[in-house]
Amino acid sequence: VQLVESGGGLVQPGGSLRLSCAASGFTFNSYAMSWYRQAPGKERELVAYMSIGGGNTNYADSVKGRFTISRDNAKNTVYLQMNSLKSEDTAVYYCNARRVNNYWGQGTQVTVSS
């Protein structure tokens, strides 16, 4: 099982990034997918969630209206589009797949700074 995140980097406040998470080794379209993040000295927090079929999404209050989660089951990939980025969005972002099992990626660093 692998979840490989990409797309992180350094961006100025107000900028945008799109994170990708490529999945392999399990039946992707049978798992709910989420993005979490962890900032230095803080606990890991849920950023965005998408249900198995994609019909239900949920976002942390701090990112509502700025971040969008999506999935492409044909490509076994989940995305996180992040717009209007703020310095407080700086964190390591992790992809998560959950059903009976719970899988995590290795994380990708997002730094928002001028």
C-alpha positions in Angstrom: 0.0 0.0 0.0 1.3 3.4 -0.9 0.0 7.0 -0.7 2.4 9.4 -2.3 1.8 13.1 -1.8 3.2 15.8 -4.1 2.7 19.5 -5.0 3.9 21.1 -1.8 6.4 23.9 -1.7 6.9 27.6 -0.8 4.2 30.1 -1.8 3.5 33.7 -0.9 0.5 34.7 1.1 -2.5 34.9 -1.2 -1.1 32.3 -3.5 -2.3 28.8 -4.5 -1.1 25.3 -4.5 -2.6 22.0 -5.6 -1.6 18.9 -3.7 -1.9 15.4 -5.2 -1.9 12.0 -3.5 -1.4 9.0 -5.7 -2.7 5.7 -4.2 -1.7 2.2 -5.0 -2.0 -1.3 -3.4 -5.6 -1.1 -2.4 -9.1 -0.5 -3.9 -9.0 3.3 -4.0 -12.7 3.8 -4.9 -13.7 1.8 -1.8 -12.0 4.2 0.6 -12.9 7.6 2.0 -10.1 10.0 1.4 -8.9 12.9 3.6 -6.2 15.5 3.9 -4.7 16.3 7.3 -2.0 18.7 8.3 0.4 19.1 11.2 2.1 22.4 12.0 5.2 22.5 14.3 4.2 22.0 17.9 0.6 21.3 17.0 -1.5 18.1 16.7 -2.4 16.7 13.4 -5.8 18.1 12.3 -8.3 17.2 9.6 -8.4 19.7 6.7 -10.7 18.1 4.2 -12.7 14.9 3.8 -14.4 13.2 0.8 -16.6 10.2 1.1 -16.2 7.0 -1.0 -18.5 8.1 -3.8 -17.4 11.7 -3.6 -20.9 12.9 -2.7 -20.0 14.1 0.8 -17.3 16.5 1.7 -16.3 18.2 4.9 -13.8 20.9 5.7 -12.1 22.5 8.7 -13.7 25.9 9.5 -10.3 27.5 8.9 -10.1 26.4 5.3 -13.8 26.6 4.2 -14.2 28.6 1.0 -10.5 28.4 0.2 -9.6 24.7 -0.1 -11.3 22.1 -2.3 -10.9 18.3 -2.1 -11.5 16.2 -5.2 -10.8 12.7 -6.3 -10.3 10.9 -9.7 -11.0 7.3 -9.2 -9.8 6.5 -12.7 -6.3 7.8 -11.7 -6.4 6.6 -8.0 -5.6 10.1 -7.0 -7.0 12.6 -4.5 -6.3 16.4 -4.8 -6.4 19.4 -2.5 -6.7 22.7 -4.2 -5.6 25.4 -1.9 -6.3 29.1 -2.7 -5.8 32.3 -0.8 -3.1 30.7 1.3 -2.2 32.2 4.7 0.8 31.9 6.8 -1.2 29.8 9.3 -1.7 27.2 6.5 2.0 26.3 6.8 2.3 22.7 7.8 3.1 19.2 6.6 0.1 17.9 4.7 -0.8 14.2 4.8 -3.1 12.1 2.7 -5.3 9.6 4.4 -7.3 6.6 3.1 -9.8 5.1 5.5 -12.3 2.3 5.5 -11.7 -0.7 7.7 -8.0 0.0 7.4 -6.3 3.4 7.8 -3.5 4.4 5.5 -1.2 7.4 5.6 1.2 9.1 3.1 4.6 10.4 4.1 3.5 14.0 3.9 4.4 17.1 1.8 5.6 20.4 3.2 3.6 23.5 2.5 5.2 26.8 3.5 3.3 30.1 3.1 5.7 33.0 3.6 6.7 36.3 1.9 
